[in-house]
Amino acid sequence: MPNKFDENMNLLRSHLLKRIYNGQVISEAELNLSDLSIYSQNRTFFSKINNAVKQSLLDEEIILTNEQIECLNILNDNNLFLSAPTSFGKTFIALEYIARNKHLLDNIVFVVPTISLMNELRKKCFNFFNENYILITSDAELDQYNDVPKKIMIVVPERISSKKFKEYISRVNIDLLVYDEIYKLKYEAKQQETNSRIIKMNSIYKYLIKESRKILLLGPFIRNVDFFKSDIKIVKFITNLNLVYNEIKLNKSTAIFKSHDEKKFVYFKSPNSITSFINKTDLINDENHFDNFDEDIIDWISENIHPEWYYSIYLKKGIGIHHGRTPLFLRKYIENEYSKPDGCIHTILCTSTLMEGINTPTNKLIIYDPPRGTFELNNLIGRVGRLNPKSPQIGKIYIYDEEVLDLYKPDQWIDLKILYETDEVITDSPEDEILYLEKSSTDGVPENTIQELKKSLADKFSIDLSEVIDSEIEISLLIEFISMYDEITTHEKEWNVINDLKFRLLRKDASFVRGLEVKNYSFNSQSSYIFDAVYSLMINDGLLKPVIDKFVTIYNPSVVDINKFIDTLFQIDEFIKFKMTKIIGIYELFNNKNLFDKSNNRAFIQSIYMIESYFDSTDGYERILNDLGIPQEDIVKIASEVSKMKDIVGTENKLKKTMEKDFFNYLSPFSKRIIQSL
């Protein structure tokens, strides 16, 4: 096992990097010994010959390190598990391997943890491989280009579960699987991810490694990992080679938040912590606007959301708010503007959603809240600093809380225990673990529940448990659905179906809806149909403006409550797209047995159609455009145009063609810039 985890060498590298970043010239012997020769200023003939051997095929300006070359050589003949600091360039190695083996690789799958990272990687792959591969990020695109021989499929884990992906993969197999951020497969009781998603991700991991000819697993700061159950034949390459230099300081001055001189990320533990922070007027809540703020964006937000929404107020100050509840179109805008040298964003207030979800580099990070342990702190700090051998810049990390300094242990890496690779049943969803991750329980209780479910399905619905497993339905959700089946499927009104879905079937996922301070929003009112934000958003096709206007008309709320309501609407949007869609798999399972009647079950069937159409159109472009960060207000317009372009291959190429159409001028500034940047 090539274990390059050398603490003494790491100390030497850190010392050399500090000198390099301070402008000192380092001897060739020292650079070669520490694998930092990318910083060499030697321009001799032999140096040029050596660099030519290590030159990237993707970018001739990039010279690979010896360890990167070693990883590529290992990958030629083996599967590879690669653990290294963020600056090592793990994803770049995957892309470089593809570039060197395009003639051998037809079907490539990248699995990434977030949609933001999916879009970022898609953009890189389009720039590098547009002439060689079709890019796929949804089953709708897979359906369109099913017969195209060479594909790069870039997906979050859940998308592989779709019937179209599995049918395709079983037919062709995967030539290369790249599973990024593999540490996300570890179960932690206090983590933000739900049990169901962790189990789903591990189930997909189990499925993919069995279907792949070549496997590359990537993760940061992992000292060891075992593959007991899958028994993958894989080479583990573990290195602490860090290629950038950062300085870490304790700084409790509020002045560091107000400065516009340097771009910066400010890390918070949660969206609520960001809200609390921005309400502290002594920190950044002043009246000064950033000279470079974007009037087109502010005007669009005022017209389509609300003129007093606090997001736009902070955008005027050059400050972006970025977390899991921030709408995707705003996240993309904030990321893109921050990455531009003359962009409209100089500061991003963020959670780990940004820090772990994208590769936008920053040279300055302020850690305001303590992260969840040493591993997350290492990961945050690892995101700081740009690898630029020609003009290196020191990364600056300012820690606002003294407790965080005690957490910082750069050589304390984790032993990764992938949930599937362990025999123990440890989550709060034991039935799902047993069925989907091939485990068994010691007390027998989950097995009893499974047997009862199996009997109930067979006796009442003529459904076999194997059909449930093939559909990858959450067992607890299915049990709950069966218990309310007779009632929920026979409601006369869609409103009642939706209400039961969100407050009974999906009550664990919809807890945020109850958290509003104003009690009479009618979210849970069965006696009155005056207003329900979930239902109202669905019947308005996801458009916020009519729902906000109705809310303001009925309740005449304060600005504070308007802002809380808008934030909740974006949460509801995510809830409909990613939580309510869980019912679709259950509906399809029962519908395949002809258990629904158009007359007796009309409202239930119509509610399912509402949920399906909310997230995706029949041609599939709604999901694709949503992924890219196109606002809902533009999606129908763009989808109707690109669906007509039958002779153009590739979504990016179709979208670029829309710039020649008259309707392009009437799109939101968000959509225009996304399309123009392709």
C-alpha positions in Angstrom: 0.0 0.0 0.0 1.6 3.3 -1.1 1.3 5.2 2.3 2.9 8.6 1.9 1.6 9.9 5.2 4.8 11.2 6.6 4.5 13.8 9.4 8.2 14.8 9.3 8.1 15.3 5.5 4.9 17.3 6.0 6.8 19.6 8.4 9.6 20.1 5.9 7.1 20.8 3.1 5.3 23.4 5.3 8.7 25.1 6.0 9.6 25.1 2.3 6.2 26.3 1.2 6.4 29.2 3.6 9.7 30.3 2.1 8.3 29.8 -1.5 5.2 31.9 -0.7 7.5 34.6 0.8 9.4 34.9 -2.5 12.5 32.9 -1.6 14.3 30.6 -4.1 14.5 27.0 -3.1 17.2 24.6 -4.2 16.2 21.9 -6.8 17.3 19.2 -4.4 14.9 20.3 -1.7 12.0 20.7 -4.2 12.6 17.2 -5.6 12.9 15.6 -2.2 9.6 17.2 -1.0 7.7 16.7 -4.4 7.3 20.4 -4.7 9.1 20.7 -8.0 6.1 22.4 -9.5 7.5 25.5 -7.9 10.9 25.1 -9.6 12.3 28.1 -11.3 14.9 26.0 -13.1 14.5 26.5 -16.9 17.4 24.3 -18.1 17.1 21.8 -21.0 16.9 18.8 -18.6 14.3 20.5 -16.5 12.2 21.2 -19.5 12.5 17.5 -20.5 11.5 16.4 -17.0 8.5 18.7 -17.0 7.4 17.5 -20.4 7.1 14.0 -19.1 4.9 15.2 -16.2 2.8 17.7 -18.3 -0.9 17.4 -18.1 -2.9 16.5 -21.2 -5.8 18.6 -20.0 -3.8 21.8 -19.5 -0.3 22.3 -20.8 0.3 24.9 -18.1 0.0 22.2 -15.4 2.9 20.1 -14.4 1.9 17.0 -12.3 3.7 16.1 -9.1 5.5 12.8 -8.8 2.7 11.5 -6.5 0.0 12.4 -9.0 1.9 10.6 -11.7 2.2 7.6 -9.4 -1.6 7.6 -8.8 -2.2 7.6 -12.6 0.2 4.7 -13.1 -1.5 2.7 -10.3 -4.9 3.4 -11.9 -3.7 2.1 -15.2 -3.7 -1.5 -13.8 -5.7 -1.3 -10.6 -8.7 0.2 -8.7 -7.5 3.1 -6.5 -8.6 4.6 -3.2 -7.0 8.0 -2.9 -6.9 10.0 0.3 -5.1 13.4 0.3 -5.6 17.0 1.3 -7.9 19.1 -0.8 -5.1 20.9 -2.6 -3.7 17.6 -3.9 -6.0 17.7 -7.0 -7.8 14.4 -6.5 -10.7 15.2 -9.0 -8.1 16.5 -11.5 -6.4 13.1 -11.4 -9.7 11.5 -12.4 -10.1 14.0 -15.3 -6.5 13.5 -16.3 -6.9 9.7 -16.4 -10.0 10.1 -18.7 -8.0 12.4 -21.0 -5.2 9.8 -21.3 -7.6 6.9 -21.9 -10.4 8.3 -24.0 -10.1 5.5 -26.5 -10.7 2.9 -23.8 -13.4 4.5 -21.8 -17.0 4.7 -23.1 -19.2 4.9 -20.0 -18.0 6.9 -17.1 -19.9 7.6 -13.9 -18.9 10.4 -11.4 -20.8 10.3 -8.1 -20.7 13.6 -6.2 -22.5 14.6 -3.0 -24.2 17.8 -4.0 -25.9 19.3 -7.1 -23.6 22.3 -6.9 -20.6 20.1 -7.2 -22.4 18.1 -10.0 -22.8 21.3 -12.0 -19.3 22.5 -11.4 -17.9 19.2 -12.6 -20.2 19.1 -15.5 -18.8 22.5 -16.6 -15.2 21.2 -16.4 -16.1 18.1 -18.3 -17.8 20.1 -21.0 -14.7 22.3 -21.4 -12.4 19.3 -21.5 -14.4 16.5 -23.2 -17.3 18.1 -25.2 -15.9 16.7 -28.5 -15.6 13.2 -27.1 -18.4 12.6 -24.7 -22.1 13.5 -24.1 -22.7 14.7 -20.6 -25.5 13.3 -18.6 -26.8 14.5 -15.2 -30.4 13.3 -15.3 -32.4 10.3 -16.6 -34.1 12.6 -19.1 -30.8 13.3 -20.8 -29.9 9.6 -20.6 -33.2 8.9 -22.4 -32.4 11.4 -25.1 -28.9 10.2 -25.7 -29.2 6.5 -24.9 -27.7 5.3 -28.1 -24.7 7.7 -28.1 -21.7 5.4 -27.3 -19.5 7.6 -25.1 -21.0 9.2 -22.0 -19.9 10.9 -18.8 -22.7 10.6 -16.3 -22.3 13.0 -13.4 -24.8 12.4 -10.7 -25.7 12.8 -7.0 -26.2 9.3 -5.6 -30.0 9.3 -5.6 -30.2 9.7 -9.4 -28.6 6.3 -10.1 -31.7 4.8 -8.4 -33.9 5.7 -11.4 -35.1 2.8 -13.6 -33.5 4.3 -16.7 -30.0 4.6 -15.2 -30.1 1.1 -13.8 -31.4 -0.4 -17.1 -28.6 1.4 -19.0 -25.8 0.5 -16.6 -26.9 -3.2 -16.5 -26.7 -3.2 -20.3 -23.3 -1.6 -20.8 -21.5 -1.7 -17.4 -19.3 1.1 -16.2 -15.8 1.5 -17.6 -14.8 4.0 -14.9 -16.5 4.8 -11.6 -15.3 7.9 -9.7 -16.9 8.2 -6.3 -16.0 11.6 -4.8 -16.1 12.6 -1.2 -16.3 9.0 -0.1 -16.4 10.0 3.6 -20.0 10.9 3.1 -20.8 7.1 3.3 -19.9 7.2 7.0 -22.8 7.2 9.4 -22.7 9.6 12.3 -25.6 9.9 14.7 -25.3 13.7 14.9 -24.9 14.4 11.2 -27.3 16.5 9.3 -27.9 13.9 6.7 -31.0 11.8 7.4 -30.7 8.0 8.0 -32.6 7.4 4.8 -30.1 9.3 2.7 -27.1 7.7 4.2 -28.6 4.2 3.6 -29.6 5.2 0.1 -26.0 6.5 -0.7 -24.5 3.3 0.7 -27.0 1.2 -1.3 -26.0 3.0 -4.5 -22.3 2.6 -3.6 -22.9 -1.2 -3.2 -24.6 -1.4 -6.6 -22.1 0.7 -8.5 -18.9 -1.0 -7.3 -20.4 -4.3 -8.5 -21.2 -2.9 -12.0 -17.8 -1.1 -12.6 -14.7 -2.4 -14.4 -12.5 0.4 -12.9 -13.0 2.1 -9.5 -11.5 5.4 -8.2 -12.6 6.4 -4.7 -11.6 9.9 -3.5 -11.7 11.5 -0.1 -9.8 13.9 2.1 -7.9 13.3 5.4 -8.7 9.5 5.6 -5.9 7.5 7.2 -7.5 4.1 6.6 -10.6 2.4 5.2 -11.6 -1.2 4.9 -13.6 -3.0 2.3 -14.6 -6.1 4.3 -18.0 -6.8 2.7 -17.4 -5.8 -0.9 -13.9 -7.2 -0.9 -12.8 -4.7 -3.6 -9.3 -5.4 -4.9 -8.1 -1.9 -4.6 -4.8 -0.1 -4.0 -4.9 2.5 -1.2 -2.8 5.6 -1.8 -2.7 7.8 1.3 -0.7 11.0 1.3 -0.5 14.2 3.2 1.2 16.1 0.3 -0.1 19.6 0.6 0.7 22.0 -2.2 -0.4 25.4 -0.7 0.6 27.4 2.3 -1.8 28.8 4.8 -1.5 30.9 8.0 -3.9 30.3 10.9 -4.5 33.1 13.4 -6.8 33.9 16.2 -8.6 37.2 15.5 -11.7 38.3 17.5 -11.9 41.8 16.0 -15.1 42.6 14.2 -13.1 44.7 11.6 -12.2 41.5 9.7 -15.9 41.1 8.7 -16.2 44.6 7.3 -13.2 44.8 5.1 -13.8 44.8 1.3 -10.1 44.7 0.5 -9.8 40.9 0.3 -12.5 38.4 -0.7 -13.4 36.0 2.0 -15.6 33.2 3.2 -17.1 33.3 6.7 -18.0 29.9 8.1 -21.1 29.3 10.3 -22.4 26.0 11.7 -26.0 26.5 10.4 -28.3 28.8 8.5 -29.8 30.0 11.8 -26.4 31.0 13.0 -26.0 33.2 9.9 -29.4 34.8 10.5 -28.4 35.6 14.1 -25.1 37.0 12.9 -26.6 39.4 10.3 -29.0 40.7 12.9 -26.1 41.9 15.1 -25.9 45.5 13.8 -22.6 46.1 15.4 -20.9 43.6 13.1 -21.8 44.3 9.4 -25.4 45.7 9.4 -24.4 49.2 8.2 -25.9 51.4 5.5 -22.9 51.3 3.2 -23.4 49.7 -0.2 -20.7 48.0 -2.3 -19.8 50.2 -5.2 -19.9 47.2 -7.6 -23.3 45.8 -6.7 -25.5 44.4 -9.5 -28.5 46.5 -10.2 -30.1 44.0 -12.7 -30.1 41.3 -10.1 -31.5 43.5 -7.4 -34.2 44.7 -9.6 -35.2 41.2 -10.6 -35.4 40.0 -7.0 -37.5 43.1 -6.1 -39.9 42.3 -8.9 -40.1 38.5 -8.6 -39.6 37.9 -4.9 -39.8 41.0 -2.7 -38.0 44.4 -2.5 -37.2 44.0 1.2 -35.9 40.5 1.1 -32.7 40.5 3.2 -30.7 38.5 0.6 -30.9 41.5 -1.8 -30.1 44.0 0.9 -26.9 42.1 1.6 -26.1 41.6 -2.1 -26.0 45.4 -2.3 -23.3 45.3 0.2 -21.4 42.7 -1.8 -22.3 40.0 0.6 -23.7 36.6 -0.4 -25.6 34.3 1.9 -25.0 30.7 0.9 -26.3 27.6 2.7 -28.5 24.6 2.0 -31.7 26.6 2.2 -30.5 29.3 -0.3 -32.3 28.9 -3.6 -30.0 27.2 -6.2 -30.1 30.1 -8.7 -28.8 32.5 -6.0 -26.1 30.0 -4.9 -24.8 29.8 -8.5 -24.9 33.5 -8.9 -23.0 34.1 -5.6 -20.4 31.4 -6.5 -19.8 32.8 -10.0 -19.5 36.4 -8.9 -17.1 35.6 -6.1 -14.9 33.7 -8.5 -14.5 36.7 -10.8 -11.7 39.1 -10.1 -14.1 42.1 -10.5 -17.3 40.3 -9.4 -20.1 41.8 -7.3 -19.5 39.6 -4.3 -16.5 40.1 -1.9 -17.8 38.1 1.1 -19.8 34.9 1.4 -21.5 34.0 4.7 -21.7 30.2 4.4 -22.1 26.8 6.0 -20.3 23.6 5.0 -22.8 23.4 2.1 -20.5 25.8 0.2 -17.2 24.7 1.7 -17.8 21.0 1.0 -20.1 21.4 -2.0 -18.0 23.3 -4.5 -14.3 23.9 -5.4 -14.5 27.7 -5.6 -11.1 28.7 -4.1 -10.6 31.4 -1.5 -7.5 33.0 0.0 -9.2 34.1 3.2 -11.5 32.2 5.5 -13.0 33.4 8.8 -14.2 30.5 11.0 -16.9 32.2 13.1 -18.5 29.0 14.6 -16.8 25.9 15.8 -17.1 23.1 13.2 -18.2 19.6 14.0 -14.9 18.2 15.0 -11.3 18.1 13.7 -12.1 16.3 10.5 -14.5 19.1 9.3 -12.1 21.8 10.5 -9.3 20.2 8.4 -11.6 20.0 5.4 -12.6 23.7 5.8 -9.0 24.8 6.0 -8.0 22.6 3.1 -10.3 24.6 0.9 -8.2 27.8 1.4 -5.5 28.8 -1.0 -5.1 28.8 -4.8 -2.6 26.5 -6.3 -0.7 28.9 -8.6 3.0 28.0 -8.9 3.7 31.1 -11.0 2.2 33.5 -8.5 1.5 31.8 -5.2 -0.5 33.6 -2.5 -0.6 32.7 1.2 -4.0 31.5 2.4 -5.2 33.3 5.5 -7.5 31.6 8.1 -8.8 33.7 10.9 -10.4 31.8 13.9 -12.9 33.8 15.8 -13.4 31.3 18.7 -10.5 30.1 20.8 -12.1 26.6 21.2 -11.5 26.1 17.5 -7.8 26.3 17.9 -8.0 23.3 20.2 -9.7 21.4 17.5 -7.0 22.1 14.9 -4.9 18.9 14.6 -3.7 18.7 10.9 -2.3 15.2 11.3 -5.4 13.8 13.0 -7.0 12.0 10.1 -10.0 9.6 10.4 -10.4 5.9 10.0 -13.3 5.7 7.6 -16.1 3.1 8.3 -18.3 2.9 5.3 -21.8 2.0 6.5 -22.2 -0.8 3.9 -18.8 -2.3 4.6 -19.7 -2.9 8.3 -21.8 -5.8 9.6 -23.5 -3.8 12.5 -27.0 -2.4 12.2 -26.4 1.1 13.6 -28.9 3.6 12.1 -32.4 4.4 13.3 -33.8 2.7 10.1 -32.7 -0.9 10.8 -35.2 -2.4 8.4 -33.7 -0.4 5.5 -30.2 -1.4 6.6 -31.1 -5.1 6.6 -32.9 -5.1 3.2 -30.6 -2.7 1.3 -27.2 -3.2 2.8 -27.3 -7.0 3.4 -27.2 -6.9 7.2 -28.8 -8.9 9.9 -30.0 -7.8 13.4 -29.0 -9.4 16.7 -32.3 -8.9 18.5 -34.6 -10.0 15.6 -37.0 -7.0 16.0 -36.4 -5.5 12.5 -36.7 -8.9 10.9 -40.1 -9.3 12.6 -41.3 -6.0 11.2 -40.1 -7.0 7.8 -42.0 -10.3 7.9 -45.2 -8.4 9.0 -44.7 -6.0 6.1 -44.1 -8.9 3.7 -47.4 -10.6 4.8 -49.4 -7.3 4.6 -48.1 -6.5 1.1 -48.9 -10.0 -0.2 -52.3 -10.4 1.5 -53.8 -7.0 0.8 -52.0 -5.8 -2.3 -50.4 -8.8 -4.0 -47.1 -7.1 -3.9 -43.9 -9.1 -3.3 -41.2 -7.6 -1.0 -38.6 -8.0 -3.8 -40.6 -5.5 -5.8 -40.2 -3.0 -2.9 -36.5 -3.6 -2.8 -36.2 -3.1 -6.6 -38.0 0.2 -6.2 -35.7 1.2 -3.3 -38.6 2.5 -1.2 -38.0 3.5 2.5 -39.5 0.8 4.6 -40.7 3.1 7.4 -42.4 5.3 4.8 -44.1 2.3 3.2 -45.4 1.0 6.5 -46.8 4.4 7.3 -48.4 4.7 3.8 -50.1 1.3 4.2 -51.5 2.3 7.6 -53.2 5.3 6.0 -53.8 3.8 2.6 -57.6 3.6 2.7 -57.9 7.2 3.9 -55.3 9.1 1.9 -56.2 7.4 -1.4 -59.9 8.2 -1.2 -59.9 11.9 -0.2 -62.1 14.1 -2.4 -59.8 17.1 -2.6 -56.2 17.3 -3.5 -55.7 19.8 -0.7 -56.4 17.0 1.8 -54.1 14.6 0.1 -51.2 17.1 0.2 -52.0 18.0 3.8 -51.8 14.3 4.8 -48.6 13.8 2.9 -46.7 16.6 4.6 -48.1 16.3 8.1 -48.6 12.5 8.4 -46.6 10.5 5.9 -43.6 13.0 5.7 -44.0 14.6 9.2 -40.3 14.1 10.0 -39.2 15.9 6.9 -41.8 18.8 7.2 -40.9 19.9 10.8 -39.7 23.3 9.5 -43.2 24.2 8.4 -44.4 24.3 12.0 -41.6 26.7 13.0 -43.1 30.0 11.9 -43.8 32.6 14.6 -47.0 33.7 13.0 -49.5 31.0 14.0 -52.4 31.7 11.6 -50.7 30.9 8.3 -53.2 28.1 7.9 -50.5 25.5 7.1 -52.3 22.9 9.2 -55.8 24.1 9.0 -58.4 21.5 7.8 -61.3 23.8 8.5 -60.4 26.5 6.2 -58.9 26.6 2.6 -57.9 30.2 3.0 -54.2 29.7 2.5 -51.7 26.8 2.5 -48.2 27.7 1.4 -47.3 24.2 0.2 -50.4 23.7 -1.8 -50.3 27.3 -3.0 -46.8 26.9 -4.3 -47.7 23.7 -6.1 -50.7 25.1 -7.9 -48.6 28.2 -9.0 -45.9 26.0 -10.6 -43.3 26.9 -8.1 -43.5 30.7 -8.8 -43.0 32.6 -5.5 -44.4 36.0 -6.4 -48.1 35.1 -6.5 -47.8 33.1 -3.2 -45.9 36.0 -1.5 -48.5 38.5 -2.7 -51.4 36.4 -1.4 -49.7 36.0 1.9 -49.1 39.8 2.3 -52.7 40.5 1.2 -54.2 38.1 3.8 -52.0 38.8 6.8 -50.5 42.2 6.3 -47.3 40.9 8.0 -44.2 42.8 9.2 -41.0 42.9 7.1 -39.5 40.4 9.6 -42.4 37.9 9.0 -42.2 38.5 5.2 -38.6 37.5 5.3 -39.3 34.4 7.4 -42.1 33.4 5.0 -39.9 33.8 1.9 -37.2 31.7 3.5 -39.9 29.1 4.4 -41.1 29.1 0.8 -37.7 28.1 -0.5 -37.6 25.3 2.1 -41.0 24.2 0.9 -39.8 24.2 -2.7 -36.9 21.9 -1.7 -39.4 19.8 0.4 -41.7 19.3 -2.6 -38.8 18.4 -5.0 -36.8 16.2 -2.7 -39.1 14.9 0.0 -42.6 14.7 -1.4 -41.2 12.9 -4.5 -40.6 9.9 -2.2 -44.3 9.1 -2.6 -44.0 8.7 -6.4 -42.0 5.4 -6.1 -44.7 4.1 -3.7 -47.5 5.2 -6.1 -45.8 3.5 -9.0 -45.4 0.3 -7.1 -49.1 0.1 -6.2 -50.2 1.5 -9.6 -48.4 -1.4 -11.4 -50.8 -3.7 -9.6 -53.8 -1.7 -10.9 -54.8 -0.8 -7.4 -56.0 2.7 -8.2 -59.3 3.7 -9.8 -59.6 7.0 -11.7 -63.0 7.7 -10.0 -62.5 6.6 -6.4 -58.9 7.7 -6.2 -59.1 10.8 -8.4 -57.7 13.3 -5.9 -54.8 11.0 -4.8 -53.8 10.4 -8.4 -54.0 14.0 -9.3 -51.9 14.9 -6.3 -49.2 12.6 -7.5 -49.2 14.1 -10.9 -48.9 17.6 -9.3 -45.8 16.5 -7.4 -44.3 14.8 -10.5 -44.9 17.8 -12.8 -43.6 20.3 -10.1 -40.1 18.9 -10.4 -39.9 17.7 -14.0 -41.6 18.2 -17.3 -42.3 15.3 -19.7 -39.2 16.1 -21.8 -37.1 16.3 -18.7 -35.6 19.7 -19.3 -37.2 21.2 -16.1 -34.9 19.2 -13.9 -31.8 19.9 -16.1 -32.4 23.6 -16.1 -33.2 23.7 -12.4 -29.9 21.9 -11.7 -28.0 24.5 -13.7 -29.5 27.3 -11.5 -32.1 28.6 -13.9 -34.9 30.3 -11.9 -38.4 28.8 -12.1 -39.7 31.9 -13.8 -37.5 31.1 -16.9 -37.6 27.3 -17.0 -40.8 26.9 -19.0 -39.7 29.4 -21.6 -36.3 27.9 -22.1 -37.5 24.3 -22.0 -40.0 24.9 -24.7 -37.3 26.3 -27.0 -34.6 23.7 -26.4 -37.0 20.8 -26.8 -37.5 21.9 -30.4 -33.7 21.6 -31.2 -33.8 18.0 -32.3 -30.8 18.4 -34.6 -28.4 19.8 -31.9 -26.6 17.3 -29.6 -25.9 18.2 -26.0 -27.8 20.4 -23.5 -25.0 23.0 -23.3 -25.0 23.3 -27.1 -28.7 23.8 -27.2 -28.7 26.4 -24.5 -25.9 28.3 -26.3 -28.2 28.4 -29.3 -30.9 30.1 -27.4 -28.8 33.3 -27.3 -29.8 33.8 -30.9 -33.5 33.7 -30.1 -35.5 36.9 -29.4 -36.9 35.5 -26.1 -33.4 35.4 -24.7 -33.5 39.1 -24.1 -36.5 38.7 -21.8 -34.9 36.1 -19.5 -33.8 36.9 -16.0 -30.2 38.1 -15.5 -29.5 34.9 -13.7 -30.4 32.7 -16.7 -28.7 35.0 -19.2 -25.4 34.8 -17.3 -25.5 31.0 -16.8 -26.1 30.5 -20.5 -23.5 33.0 -21.6 -20.9 31.3 -19.3 -21.3 27.9 -21.0 
